[in-house]
Amino acid sequence: MPKEAVFTMKLENSLREGFIAAAKASHRPASQVMRELMREYIQRQNDRQAYDDWVVQKIKRGRQSIRTGEGTSNEDVEALFAERRTTLAGKM
């Protein structure tokens, strides 16, 4: 991969030395490890945003189902799971 940019960052000496030592121990250049870490960070951020978007949509669908009367009341859910807990407790 051709070098397209130079990335400069300020680090504490101990952090830099530890990173260089860890990269050498894995027999990989520090630049390769940094690229991998950057890609992983970008992926985590994208995954987090996708999850946040999914949660927002789930909440919207839930609220819409309540408005249209398709939801289940809290009392009905509590009763259903109380029954399930009783059934499971009897099996133990």
Phi and psi restraints in degrees (value plus and minus 20) as a CYANA .aco file:
   2 PRO   PHI     -91.2   -51.2
   2 PRO   PSI     125.3   165.3
   3 LYS   PHI     -92.5   -52.5
   3 LYS   PSI     102.9   142.9
   4 GLU   PHI    -127.2   -87.2
   4 GLU   PSI     -40.1    -0.1
   5 ALA   PHI    -175.6  -135.6
   5 ALA   PSI     135.6   175.6
   6 VAL   PHI    -127.0   -87.0
   6 VAL   PSI     111.1   151.1
   7 PHE   PHI    -132.1   -92.1
   7 PHE   PSI     100.8   140.8
   8 THR   PHI    -136.8   -96.8
   8 THR   PSI     114.0   154.0
   9 MET   PHI    -162.3  -122.3
   9 MET   PSI     131.0   171.0
  10 LYS   PHI    -115.1   -75.1
  10 LYS   PSI     110.8   150.8
  11 LEU   PHI    -153.2  -113.2
  11 LEU   PSI     136.3   176.3
  12 GLU   PHI     -87.4   -47.4
  12 GLU   PSI     127.1   167.1
  13 ASN   PHI     -76.6   -36.6
  13 ASN   PSI     -62.2   -22.2
  14 SER   PHI     -84.6   -44.6
  14 SER   PSI     -57.7   -17.7
  15 LEU   PHI     -87.2   -47.2
  15 LEU   PSI     -64.4   -24.4
  16 ARG   PHI     -81.9   -41.9
  16 ARG   PSI     -67.4   -27.4
  17 GLU   PHI     -82.7   -42.7
  17 GLU   PSI     -62.0   -22.0
  18 GLY   PHI     -84.0   -44.0
  18 GLY   PSI     -60.4   -20.4
  19 PHE   PHI     -85.5   -45.5
  19 PHE   PSI     -66.6   -26.6
  20 ILE   PHI     -81.0   -41.0
  20 ILE   PSI     -62.3   -22.3
  21 ALA   PHI     -84.2   -44.2
  21 ALA   PSI     -61.9   -21.9
  22 ALA   PHI     -86.4   -46.4
  22 ALA   PSI     -59.8   -19.8
  23 ALA   PHI     -83.7   -43.7
  23 ALA   PSI     -64.0   -24.0
  24 LYS   PHI     -83.0   -43.0
  24 LYS   PSI     -59.7   -19.7
  25 ALA   PHI     -83.3   -43.3
  25 ALA   PSI     -48.8    -8.8
  26 SER   PHI    -112.2   -72.2
  26 SER   PSI     -14.1    25.9
  27 HIS   PHI      38.2    78.2
  27 HIS   PSI      21.3    61.3
  28 ARG   PHI    -153.2  -113.2
  28 ARG   PSI     126.5   166.5
  29 PRO   PHI     -87.4   -47.4
  29 PRO   PSI     126.4   166.4
  30 ALA   PHI     -78.2   -38.2
  30 ALA   PSI     -56.2   -16.2
  31 SER   PHI     -83.6   -43.6
  31 SER   PSI     -56.8   -16.8
  32 GLN   PHI     -86.9   -46.9
  32 GLN   PSI     -62.1   -22.1
  33 VAL   PHI     -84.4   -44.4
  33 VAL   PSI     -62.7   -22.7
  34 MET   PHI     -81.1   -41.1
  34 MET   PSI     -62.9   -22.9
  35 ARG   PHI     -81.0   -41.0
  35 ARG   PSI     -62.2   -22.2
  36 GLU   PHI     -82.4   -42.4
  36 GLU   PSI     -64.4   -24.4
  37 LEU   PHI     -82.8   -42.8
  37 LEU   PSI     -60.9   -20.9
  38 MET   PHI     -84.3   -44.3
  38 MET   PSI     -63.2   -23.2
  39 ARG   PHI     -82.4   -42.4
  39 ARG   PSI     -63.1   -23.1
  40 GLU   PHI     -83.1   -43.1
  40 GLU   PSI     -60.8   -20.8
  41 TYR   PHI     -83.6   -43.6
  41 TYR   PSI     -65.4   -25.4
  42 ILE   PHI     -80.1   -40.1
  42 ILE   PSI     -63.4   -23.4
  43 GLN   PHI     -83.5   -43.5
  43 GLN   PSI     -62.4   -22.4
  44 ARG   PHI     -81.6   -41.6
  44 ARG   PSI     -62.1   -22.1
  45 GLN   PHI     -84.4   -44.4
  45 GLN   PSI     -61.8   -21.8
  46 ASN   PHI     -84.7   -44.7
  46 ASN   PSI     -61.9   -21.9
  47 ASP   PHI     -83.1   -43.1
  47 ASP   PSI     -62.4   -22.4
  48 ARG   PHI     -82.4   -42.4
  48 ARG   PSI     -63.6   -23.6
  49 GLN   PHI     -85.4   -45.4
  49 GLN   PSI     -61.1   -21.1
  50 ALA   PHI     -82.4   -42.4
  50 ALA   PSI     -61.1   -21.1
  51 TYR   PHI     -85.4   -45.4
  51 TYR   PSI     -64.6   -24.6
  52 ASP   PHI     -79.4   -39.4
  52 ASP   PSI     -62.5   -22.5
  53 ASP   PHI     -82.6   -42.6
  53 ASP   PSI     -61.0   -21.0
  54 TRP   PHI     -83.0   -43.0
  54 TRP   PSI     -63.3   -23.3
  55 VAL   PHI     -82.6   -42.6
  55 VAL   PSI     -64.2   -24.2
  56 VAL   PHI     -79.7   -39.7
  56 VAL   PSI     -64.6   -24.6
  57 GLN   PHI     -85.0   -45.0
  57 GLN   PSI     -59.6   -19.6
  58 LYS   PHI     -82.6   -42.6
  58 LYS   PSI     -62.2   -22.2
  59 ILE   PHI     -83.7   -43.7
  59 ILE   PSI     -64.1   -24.1
  60 LYS   PHI     -80.4   -40.4
  60 LYS   PSI     -63.5   -23.5
  61 ARG   PHI     -84.4   -44.4
  61 ARG   PSI     -59.7   -19.7
  62 GLY   PHI     -84.2   -44.2
  62 GLY   PSI     -64.1   -24.1
  63 ARG   PHI     -85.7   -45.7
  63 ARG   PSI     -58.0   -18.0
  64 GLN   PHI     -85.2   -45.2
  64 GLN   PSI     -60.2   -20.2
  65 SER   PHI     -85.2   -45.2
  65 SER   PSI     -54.3   -14.3
  66 ILE   PHI     -86.5   -46.5
  66 ILE   PSI     -64.4   -24.4
  67 ARG   PHI     -82.5   -42.5
  67 ARG   PSI     -53.3   -13.3
  68 THR   PHI    -111.4   -71.4
  68 THR   PSI     -17.6    22.4
  69 GLY   PHI      60.0   100.0
  69 GLY   PSI      -5.8    34.2
  70 GLU   PHI    -108.3   -68.3
  70 GLU   PSI     -31.3     8.7
  71 GLY   PHI     -97.1   -57.1
  71 GLY   PSI     152.8   192.8
  72 THR   PHI    -130.2   -90.2
  72 THR   PSI     113.2   153.2
  73 SER   PHI     -87.2   -47.2
  73 SER   PSI     136.1   176.1
  74 ASN   PHI     -79.9   -39.9
  74 ASN   PSI     -59.4   -19.4
  75 GLU   PHI     -82.1   -42.1
  75 GLU   PSI     -62.1   -22.1
  76 ASP   PHI     -86.0   -46.0
  76 ASP   PSI     -59.9   -19.9
  77 VAL   PHI     -85.2   -45.2
  77 VAL   PSI     -64.5   -24.5
  78 GLU   PHI     -80.4   -40.4
  78 GLU   PSI     -62.5   -22.5
  79 ALA   PHI     -84.9   -44.9
  79 ALA   PSI     -63.4   -23.4
  80 LEU   PHI     -80.0   -40.0
  80 LEU   PSI     -66.9   -26.9
  81 PHE   PHI     -96.4   -56.4
  81 PHE   PSI     -45.5    -5.5
  82 ALA   PHI     -84.5   -44.5
  82 ALA   PSI     -61.4   -21.4
  83 GLU   PHI     -83.5   -43.5
  83 GLU   PSI     -63.3   -23.3
  84 ARG   PHI     -83.1   -43.1
  84 ARG   PSI     -62.7   -22.7
  85 ARG   PHI     -82.3   -42.3
  85 ARG   PSI     -60.7   -20.7
  86 THR   PHI     -83.3   -43.3
  86 THR   PSI     -64.3   -24.3
  87 THR   PHI     -82.2   -42.2
  87 THR   PSI     -65.5   -25.5
  88 LEU   PHI     -86.8   -46.8
  88 LEU   PSI     -58.9   -18.9
  89 ALA   PHI     -82.5   -42.5
  89 ALA   PSI     -54.0   -14.0
  90 GLY   PHI     -90.8   -50.8
  90 GLY   PSI     -43.0    -3.0
  91 LYS   PHI    -104.6   -64.6
  91 LYS   PSI     -32.4     7.6
